[in-house]
Amino acid sequence: MAPALLIALALASYFGFALLALSQDRHWERAGGGRDCPSRLVLPMRIAGYAFLLASLALALWRDGPSFGSLVWATMLSVGAVAVTCTLTWRANWLRPVVRTLQGIG
């Protein structure tokens, strides 16, 4: 169960930062979403991004307790941020399904 929680923690951190990045026009366009991120999606994407980061904190605290969980969370924040940076730099099209899903919702 612990590895599954760690994977969920990493994914929540990654998707949180991905949503925060995609709410910016430059990254939205790079991922194939068109010229500008629709203004009706910016605030919900940012709220969802912060919610994913908060969920990753909750998972870390539940998995390892407050002392070590906070350290795991801080580490996963760094890993998630670097992973999103690398994705947007070299493989931005990998985020295209996320963009298409968001366009369908909005």
Backbone hydrogen bonds, N-H to C=O, Kabsch-Sander energy under -0.5 kcal/mol:
donor,donor_aa,acceptor,acceptor_aa,energy
5,L,1,M,-1.9
6,L,2,A,-2.0
7,I,3,P,-2.3
8,A,4,A,-2.4
9,L,5,L,-2.4
10,A,6,L,-2.2
11,L,7,I,-2.6
12,A,8,A,-2.5
13,S,9,L,-2.0
14,Y,10,A,-2.5
15,F,11,L,-3.0
16,G,12,A,-2.0
17,F,13,S,-2.1
18,A,14,Y,-2.5
19,L,15,F,-2.4
20,L,16,G,-1.9
21,A,17,F,-2.4
22,L,18,A,-2.8
23,S,19,L,-1.1
24,Q,21,A,-1.8
28,W,24,Q,-2.5
29,E,25,D,-2.6
30,R,26,R,-1.8
31,A,27,H,-1.9
32,G,29,E,-1.5
33,G,28,W,-2.5
41,L,38,P,-1.9
42,V,38,P,-0.9
43,L,39,S,-0.7
45,M,41,L,-2.4
46,R,42,V,-2.2
47,I,43,L,-2.5
48,A,44,P,-2.5
49,G,45,M,-2.5
50,Y,46,R,-2.4
51,A,47,I,-2.1
52,F,48,A,-2.4
53,L,49,G,-1.9
54,L,50,Y,-2.3
55,A,51,A,-2.5
56,S,52,F,-2.2
57,L,53,L,-1.6
58,A,54,L,-2.4
59,L,55,A,-2.5
60,A,56,S,-2.2
61,L,57,L,-2.6
62,W,58,A,-2.3
63,R,59,L,-2.5
64,D,60,A,-2.5
65,G,61,L,-1.7
68,F,64,D,-0.7
69,G,65,G,-1.7
70,S,66,P,-1.0
71,L,67,S,-0.6
72,V,68,F,-2.4
73,W,69,G,-2.6
74,A,70,S,-2.2
75,T,71,L,-2.1
76,M,72,V,-2.7
77,L,73,W,-2.3
78,S,74,A,-1.6
79,V,75,T,-2.4
80,G,76,M,-2.9
81,A,77,L,-2.3
82,V,78,S,-2.4
83,A,79,V,-2.5
84,V,80,G,-2.3
85,T,81,A,-2.2
86,C,82,V,-2.6
87,T,83,A,-2.3
88,L,84,V,-2.8
89,T,85,T,-1.7
90,W,86,C,-2.7
91,R,86,C,-0.6
91,R,87,T,-1.7
94,W,91,R,-1.9
95,L,92,A,-1.8
96,R,93,N,-1.4
99,V,95,L,-2.0
100,R,96,R,-3.0
101,T,97,P,-2.1
102,L,98,V,-2.4
103,Q,99,V,-2.4
104,G,100,R,-1.9
105,I,101,T,-1.8
106,G,102,L,-2.5
